[in-house]
Amino acid sequence: MLCPTVAHCRAVASHGADVLAVHRDPDTAAKLNRIPGVMAVCGSPESLPLNPASFDAVLVHQSFHELAPGLVLPEIARVLRPDSVLGVSWLVRDDTVPWVKRLAALLRTVDENAMSGDYGTESVHELISSKYFPEDEHTTKRLWVPVDRDSLIAMAAARPAVRALGSDARSNLLTQVAALADDSAGTSGLRLPYQLECWRAWVDHDELTTPIRPHDDGLTITL
């Protein structure tokens, strides 16, 4: 896994997978290393400190757009075993739900960029057009995340543009957020809608300039 969060690593490891996490930040790598079933190293995803053909899958969640595709894609291809896969995913809020649209419109009266939803998913075109990963598939899963009235008000109050308002204007805006929450909750409460956008792409080692020679003696990490 490249540049993972603690929660992401823990979730994957909980399914019984042997996880190796690579993160640029040494403090984050140390935290990841304390998760059962996870071994973490500090390194650059664009120059992986790993032997060729060592892994069945590489996962990148919520951070592929932060990587340099021209460097990271051949590196990922190099460390994957033949016919293995790269998984790229983002959790994206779905702002088409009416109450979420109303909330966004309300917050944009003081901050035009509020809830803009720029997640970086457009960078996936670098993957699906890559010669190292010529075959891919895409799937989407809907997730609903419960959120209560107080959390919604706190989220609005934490925005810099809202904090910058005068006390009366800020109080008026948060009162409107509270009213929106009360009006929209219904019997099941409020739930924020998200889409989990997932791509899976299969590696093609024929495009690598250096031949891949898989090892039969297990995983070796070169530091």
Disulfide bonds with the S-S distance in Angstrom:
none
